[in-house]
Amino acid sequence: MISNRALKVEPSLTLGISSKAKEMKSKGIYVINFSAGEPDFDTPKVIKDSCKKALDEGKTKYAPVAGIPELRKAICNEYSKIGLNYDIKNVLVTVGAKEALFLAILAIVNSGDEVILPSPYWVSYKEMINIADGIAVTIDSGIEKDFKVSASDIEKAITPRTKAIIINSPSNPTGCVYTESELRDIAKVLEDKNIYIISDEIYDRLLYDGIKHFSIASASEKIKEKTILINGFSKSCSMTGWRLGYALGGKEIINYMERLQSHSTSGPATFIEYAAVESFNIDDEIEKMREEFEKRRDIMVDGLNNIKGIKSLKPKGAFYCFADIRYYIGKNIDGKLIKSSMDFAELLLEKAHVAVVPGLAFGIDGYMRLSFATSQEDIIEGIKRIKQIVEG
Ligand SMILES: Cc1ncc(COP(=O)(O)O)c(C=O)c1O
C-alpha cells in the first residue's frame, strides 16, 4: 500500500545513532553527544522577545505564502551588503532551509535528470533527489583533497541530462570551505551551461581563521541567475526548532517554488517570521557564538590528532570535524572487528559512551563526523574516552 516514492527513501542512519544515544541517556548513562547537528546555545533573547511581541500583537493569521514583506526586505538588505542585489520577488521564506532545498529540487528535477553531488554530502540532498525521481551523480572526494571537488571534476561529471549541481560551502559534514578562486573556477565551467546551481550557504556565518564568506552567486550576473541560494536561521542564530529558512533566486524559479509551497506547507508560522526580522541586528551575539565554536574546534582538532590512527583537518567553517579513521578499518578494537565506520561509531557509543556519526551516513566510509556544538568540557572528556578505547 506504500508508494514507490516513500519506499525508496532510506531511513536516516544519523537518527538511528542519536536515538540509541538518547535511550542510553534515559537509563542514566553519561553519553557525550558529538552527533548533533545543532548549536547548543539558546536562541538570542531579542529574537525570543520579538516573537512574544508578535504573538501579543496578534500576528497569528496566515502570512503571504512567499513570506512577510518585512522579512523578505530584511533578507534583501542583508545580501545587498555583500553586493548581491535581490528584489523581494526573488525571495521565498520557507520552513527551514530544508524545505527551501526540497522545493528547489522538486521545482527543477524531472524523472531521470541528473544532479551533481560532491561527496561526502549532507544526506538529505541525496534523498531529496531520490524523491524527485532524479539521479544523484556523486563526485568523490576525501581528506587528501580537503574534501573538495575541482572545476575540472565537475566538468567531467556533466552530461546532457545534468539539471543541477549542489554546492555546500561551508560544508556539513566536512567543514570545508571553497575559496573565492575555487568557486570562480567552478562558475566558469557552469556559466554557459543550462544547469542550476543550488548553493546551500546555511553555515555562511560560521567561518574561522578570519575567512570571509563568498557566495558563488557573486561570480557573475549570469551565475546569479542560475543560482538558487539557500540559507536559514537554524545554525547561525541557534534557531533550529523555529523552522525558518529561505531561498533566493531568479523570479521564475522562486515563483514555481512558491506555487509548490502554496499547496503544501503554505510557509512558516507568521509570528516566527516577524521574530526573525530581528535576527539581522544581532551581529555581536552571533560573533560571540562563532568565537566559542572556534575555540572548541581547536580543542577538538588537537585532541583528535593526538589519537593514534586518527587524522582531522582543521575545519574552516560549520561546526563539524570529519576525521579519518581508515587506520582502524579491518582491525580489532576491544574484541570487536571494525569492518566499517558504522562499526566504529557503534563501538564508540557502546564502549566509550560517545556518539558520533559514521562517514557512511554521508556517502563515504572510513570517516566519522564529530560535532563541536557542545561544551569544551564535553569535548575534552569525549576525546579522552575515544583515545582510551581505541588505543587500549
Ligand atoms: C547543510 C545543511 N543544509 C540544510 C540544513 C537544514 O537546515 P534547517 O534547519 O534550516 O532546515 C542543514 C541542517 O542540518 C544542513 O546541515
The ligand as a Gaussian input file, in Angstrom:
#p B3LYP/6-31G(d) Opt

LIG

0 1
 C       23.999000      21.566000       5.030000
 C       22.662000      21.746000       5.630000
 N       21.690000      22.299000       4.883000
 C       20.452000      22.478000       5.367000
 C       20.129000      22.095000       6.655000
 C       18.698000      22.302000       7.124000
 O       18.583000      23.329000       7.983000
 P       17.175000      23.826000       8.543000
 O       17.187000      23.544000       9.998000
 O       17.138000      25.296000       8.260000
 O       16.113000      23.107000       7.818000
 C       21.091000      21.513000       7.461000
 C       20.756000      21.042000       8.821000
 O       21.355000      20.165000       9.389000
 C       22.404000      21.353000       6.951000
 O       23.395000      20.826000       7.686000

